[in-house]
Amino acid sequence: MRARTERLPSLALLGLGALDAAGYSVIVPVTPAIAAATGAGPALIGALVASFPAAMLVGYSLAGHGVRRRRPTVVLAGALALLALGSLGFVVGGGLPAYFAGRLVMGLGSGGLWIAITFATLERFPGREYQGMSRLYAAYSVGGLVGPALGAIGGVRGPFLAYLALVALATPLVAAVGTPPRPRRFEPDRSVLRLPGFWLACAGVLFAILALGLVEGVLPLHVAGRLDQAQIGWLYVGLALLLAASAVTAGRVAPRRAMAVGVVLVTAGVAVAGVAGTVPLFMAGLALAAVGGGLGETGATGVLLEAVPAERIVTAMVLWSQLGIVGYLAGPVVGGAVAEAFGYQALGLVPLAVAVPLLAAFRRARYSEAPPANSSP
């Protein structure tokens, strides 16, 4: 009975994580419908997708203060309310102003939800933080399946109305999370920001999530004339399965190695999808990018947890999350501008440009952490 009672909060956190991920990706198959209804081009659609992670940056900071002063469950409840309110912008609103407002509010709620779920997970896995986070990423991968499936409903209002219903159904999960028998206290510590491993983790997660922003926010428009909304939705369901499988695989690989392989696969995959003139080649490129993204994001999490003790991770986790989501913000904005100016075949240059500072971070971390040379004769 006790084991079952302890399992319930963990399952509730996994369910909330899946809900959060569905909010990320529900817009993916809907972007062609929004573009058709409003006349918006790739740059403006990219900005709409990017408004979500822009608001998440604020949500991370607010939630970081919240989990220190209150229980994570309070932050969870507020985050769900914001997700519901933002979804209404797509259900009852019409036109780009309402869509931008709704996506901003949803992003604010998503940022709070991620921070609250993360610290509630760390609280329940003392000494096994990476195991707990690996399970959480699996839940987010499941949510990555749900979002595109909702988007396949068709139109703009239908997918977000379905997501609003899921948010309402998930509300009891906040109470199920509860408070652990031995609550942990997490403190901010700016000194960890000087650790090379921390910055390596930041560069890795920024790269991986930038790839996700490109794949979700720009590339669907590349095949909008050859695939309908439902087909795009189910295509991205399949990609989420690949992302989940690669995340699980990354948990069995050294974090830095997973990051390095992810960089290569993402860069190659985005380039192939951008130049693809046929749907099968486009799908092959997306598959490479999805596998690389899963390896890179999970590997970056492992590097962070290796570098920073859990009890001192508040500052590091908030900043790491913010820098990571900058990738999701920059991916659609930069990718949309590049596609509009130079064509989709130039999209491979975007991850390639970010790979350069990532390699520099690898080099810095390697030499900074290398043991001193033996100077004895």
C-alpha positions in Angstrom: 0.0 0.0 0.0 2.8 2.4 0.9 4.6 1.7 -2.4 1.4 2.4 -4.3 0.9 5.7 -2.3 4.5 6.8 -3.2 4.0 5.9 -6.8 0.9 8.0 -7.3 2.7 11.4 -7.1 5.3 10.2 -9.5 2.6 9.1 -12.0 0.9 12.5 -11.5 4.1 14.3 -12.4 4.6 12.2 -15.5 1.0 13.0 -16.6 1.6 16.7 -16.1 4.8 16.5 -18.1 3.0 14.8 -21.0 0.4 17.6 -20.9 3.1 20.3 -21.0 4.7 18.7 -24.0 1.4 18.4 -25.8 1.0 22.2 -25.4 4.4 22.7 -27.1 3.5 20.6 -30.2 -0.2 21.1 -30.7 0.5 24.1 -32.9 2.7 22.2 -35.3 0.1 20.8 -37.7 -2.0 23.9 -37.3 0.5 26.4 -38.7 -0.5 25.8 -42.3 -4.1 26.4 -41.4 -3.2 29.7 -39.6 -1.1 30.7 -42.6 -3.9 30.0 -45.0 -6.5 31.8 -42.9 -4.4 34.9 -42.2 -2.1 35.1 -45.2 1.0 35.0 -43.0 4.3 33.9 -44.5 7.0 31.8 -42.9 8.6 34.7 -41.0 5.4 35.7 -39.3 4.4 32.1 -38.6 7.8 31.5 -37.1 7.3 34.5 -34.9 4.0 33.1 -33.7 5.6 29.8 -32.8 8.5 31.6 -31.1 6.1 33.7 -28.9 5.5 30.6 -26.8 9.2 30.1 -25.7 9.6 33.9 -25.4 7.0 33.8 -22.6 8.5 30.7 -21.2 11.6 32.6 -20.3 9.5 34.8 -18.0 7.6 31.8 -16.7 10.9 30.1 -15.7 12.0 33.0 -13.6 8.7 33.5 -11.8 8.4 29.7 -11.1 12.0 29.6 -9.8 11.0 32.2 -7.1 7.8 30.3 -6.5 9.3 26.9 -5.8 11.7 28.4 -3.2 8.9 30.3 -1.3 6.0 27.9 -1.8 5.4 24.3 -2.5 5.7 23.2 -6.2 2.1 22.3 -6.2 1.1 26.0 -5.9 3.1 26.8 -9.0 1.6 23.8 -10.7 -2.0 25.0 -10.2 -1.2 28.5 -11.4 0.6 27.1 -14.5 -2.4 25.0 -15.5 -4.7 28.0 -15.2 -2.5 30.0 -17.6 -2.4 27.1 -20.1 -6.2 27.0 -20.0 -6.5 30.8 -20.5 -4.1 30.8 -23.4 -5.9 28.0 -25.1 -9.1 30.0 -25.1 -7.3 32.6 -27.3 -7.4 30.1 -30.1 -10.8 28.8 -29.4 -12.8 32.0 -29.0 -10.4 34.4 -30.8 -9.8 34.9 -34.5 -6.9 36.4 -36.3 -3.2 36.8 -35.5 -3.5 39.2 -32.5 -5.6 36.7 -30.6 -3.3 33.9 -31.6 -0.2 35.7 -30.5 -1.9 36.6 -27.1 -3.0 33.1 -26.5 0.4 31.6 -27.4 2.2 34.1 -25.1 -0.1 33.2 -22.1 0.3 29.4 -22.8 4.1 29.9 -22.9 4.1 31.6 -19.5 2.1 28.7 -18.1 4.4 26.1 -19.7 7.5 27.7 -18.2 6.0 27.6 -14.7 4.8 24.0 -15.3 8.3 22.8 -16.3 10.1 24.3 -13.4 7.5 23.1 -10.9 7.5 19.5 -12.3 11.3 19.4 -12.4 11.8 20.4 -8.8 9.0 18.2 -7.6 10.8 15.3 -9.5 14.2 16.1 -7.9 12.5 16.2 -4.6 11.3 12.7 -4.9 14.5 11.2 -6.3 17.2 12.1 -3.8 20.5 10.6 -5.0 18.7 9.3 -8.2 18.0 12.7 -9.9 19.1 11.6 -13.3 16.8 8.5 -13.1 13.9 10.7 -12.2 14.6 13.2 -15.0 15.0 10.4 -17.5 11.5 9.2 -16.6 10.2 12.8 -16.9 11.7 13.0 -20.4 9.9 9.8 -21.4 6.6 11.5 -20.3 7.4 14.6 -22.3 8.0 12.3 -25.3 4.6 10.8 -24.8 3.1 14.3 -24.8 5.0 15.0 -28.0 2.8 12.3 -29.5 -0.4 13.8 -28.2 0.1 17.4 -29.4 0.4 16.5 -33.2 -2.5 14.1 -32.8 -4.7 16.9 -31.5 -3.5 19.1 -34.3 -4.7 16.5 -36.8 -8.3 17.2 -35.8 -8.3 20.0 -38.4 -8.8 23.8 -38.4 -7.5 26.2 -35.7 -10.1 26.0 -33.0 -10.6 22.2 -32.8 -7.0 21.2 -31.7 -6.9 23.9 -29.0 -10.3 23.1 -27.7 -9.2 19.5 -27.3 -6.1 20.6 -25.5 -8.2 22.8 -23.2 -10.2 19.8 -22.3 -7.1 17.9 -21.4 -5.9 20.7 -19.1 -9.2 20.6 -17.3 -9.0 16.8 -16.9 -5.4 17.1 -15.6 -6.3 19.5 -12.8 -6.8 16.7 -10.1 -3.2 15.6 -10.8 -2.0 18.7 -8.9 -3.6 17.4 -5.7 -2.2 13.9 -6.4 1.4 15.3 -6.4 1.1 16.4 -2.8 4.1 16.9 -0.6 6.8 14.2 -0.1 7.4 12.8 3.5 10.9 14.5 3.6 10.8 17.7 1.6 14.1 18.9 0.2 15.2 22.5 0.2 16.7 23.8 -3.0 18.8 26.9 -2.9 20.2 29.3 -5.5 24.0 29.4 -6.0 25.5 31.7 -8.5 29.0 30.2 -8.0 27.9 27.2 -10.1 27.7 29.4 -13.1 31.5 29.4 -13.2 31.6 25.7 -13.9 32.6 24.7 -17.4 30.3 21.7 -17.3 27.4 24.0 -16.6 28.1 26.0 -19.7 28.6 22.9 -21.8 25.2 21.7 -20.7 23.7 25.1 -21.6 25.2 25.0 -25.1 24.0 21.4 -25.6 20.4 22.0 -24.6 20.2 25.3 -26.6 21.4 23.4 -29.7 19.0 20.5 -29.2 15.9 22.7 -28.6 16.8 25.0 -31.5 16.6 21.9 -33.7 13.1 21.2 -32.3 12.1 24.8 -33.0 13.2 24.4 -36.6 11.5 21.1 -37.1 8.2 22.2 -35.5 8.0 25.8 -36.4 9.4 26.1 -39.9 9.7 22.8 -41.7 5.9 21.9 -41.7 5.4 24.8 -44.2 7.8 23.1 -46.6 5.4 20.3 -47.3 2.1 22.1 -46.7 1.3 21.9 -50.4 2.0 18.1 -50.5 0.5 16.9 -47.2 -2.7 18.0 -45.6 -3.1 19.0 -41.9 -4.0 15.5 -40.7 -1.0 13.9 -42.5 1.4 16.5 -41.1 0.0 15.8 -37.6 0.5 12.0 -37.9 4.0 12.5 -39.4 5.0 14.4 -36.3 3.5 11.7 -34.1 5.9 9.3 -35.7 8.8 11.8 -35.1 7.8 12.0 -31.4 8.2 8.2 -31.2 11.7 8.5 -32.6 12.5 11.3 -30.2 11.3 9.2 -27.3 13.4 6.2 -28.4 16.5 8.3 -28.8 16.0 9.9 -25.4 15.8 6.4 -23.8 19.0 5.3 -25.7 20.8 8.4 -24.6 20.3 7.4 -21.0 22.6 4.4 -21.6 25.3 6.5 -23.3 27.9 8.9 -21.7 26.2 12.3 -21.7 28.9 14.1 -23.6 29.0 11.4 -26.3 25.3 11.6 -26.7 25.5 15.4 -27.2 28.3 15.1 -29.8 26.4 12.5 -31.8 23.2 14.6 -31.6 25.0 17.6 -33.1 26.0 15.7 -36.2 22.6 14.1 -36.7 20.6 17.3 -36.2 22.8 19.3 -38.6 22.6 16.6 -41.3 18.8 16.0 -40.7 17.7 19.7 -41.0 19.9 20.1 -44.1 18.4 17.1 -45.8 14.8 18.1 -44.9 15.4 21.6 -46.2 16.7 20.5 -49.6 14.2 17.6 -50.0 12.1 17.7 -53.1 10.1 14.6 -52.2 8.1 13.7 -49.1 10.1 10.5 -48.4 13.4 12.4 -48.4 11.8 15.1 -46.2 10.7 12.4 -43.7 14.2 10.9 -43.7 15.7 14.3 -42.8 13.2 14.9 -40.0 13.9 11.4 -38.6 17.7 12.2 -38.4 16.9 15.5 -36.7 14.5 14.0 -34.2 17.0 11.2 -33.2 19.7 13.8 -32.8 17.5 16.1 -30.8 16.6 13.4 -28.3 20.3 12.4 -27.9 21.4 16.0 -27.5 18.7 17.1 -25.0 19.1 14.1 -22.7 22.9 14.3 -22.9 22.8 18.0 -21.9 20.6 17.1 -18.9 23.1 14.5 -17.8 26.0 17.0 -18.1 24.1 19.5 -16.0 23.3 17.0 -13.2 26.9 15.8 -13.2 28.2 19.4 -12.9 25.9 20.9 -10.3 24.8 19.4 -6.9 21.0 19.1 -6.7 20.7 21.1 -3.5 22.4 24.1 -5.2 20.7 23.8 -8.6 18.0 26.4 -8.5 20.0 29.2 -10.3 21.6 26.7 -12.6 18.3 25.0 -13.6 16.5 28.2 -14.2 19.2 29.7 -16.4 19.8 26.4 -18.1 16.1 26.1 -19.0 16.1 29.7 -20.2 19.1 29.3 -22.4 17.7 26.1 -23.8 14.4 27.6 -24.6 16.2 30.5 -26.4 16.9 27.8 -29.0 13.2 27.1 -29.4 12.7 30.9 -29.7 15.5 31.4 -32.2 14.8 28.3 -34.3 11.4 29.5 -35.7 12.4 33.2 -35.9 15.8 32.7 -37.6 14.7 29.6 -39.5 11.6 31.4 -40.8 13.6 34.4 -41.9 16.2 32.3 -43.6 13.6 30.2 -45.4 11.8 33.3 -46.6 14.9 35.0 -47.8 17.0 32.2 -49.2 14.6 29.2 -49.4 14.2 26.1 -47.3 17.4 24.6 -48.8 19.4 27.1 -46.7 17.9 25.9 -43.3 20.9 23.6 -42.7 23.1 26.7 -42.1 21.2 27.5 -38.9 22.2 24.5 -36.8 25.6 24.5 -38.4 26.2 28.1 -37.1 25.2 27.1 -33.6 27.4 23.9 -33.7 30.5 26.1 -33.8 30.1 27.7 -30.2 29.0 24.3 -29.0 32.3 22.7 -30.1 34.1 25.6 -28.4 32.3 24.8 -25.2 33.3 21.2 -25.5 36.9 22.2 -25.9 36.8 24.6 -23.0 35.2 22.0 -20.7 37.7 19.4 -21.7 40.8 21.5 -21.0 39.3 23.2 -17.8 38.5 19.8 -16.3 41.7 18.0 -17.4 44.0 17.0 -14.4 47.1 19.1 -14.1 50.2 17.7 -15.8 52.8 16.1 -13.7 55.6 18.6 -13.3 58.0 16.4 -11.5 61.2 15.5 -13.3 
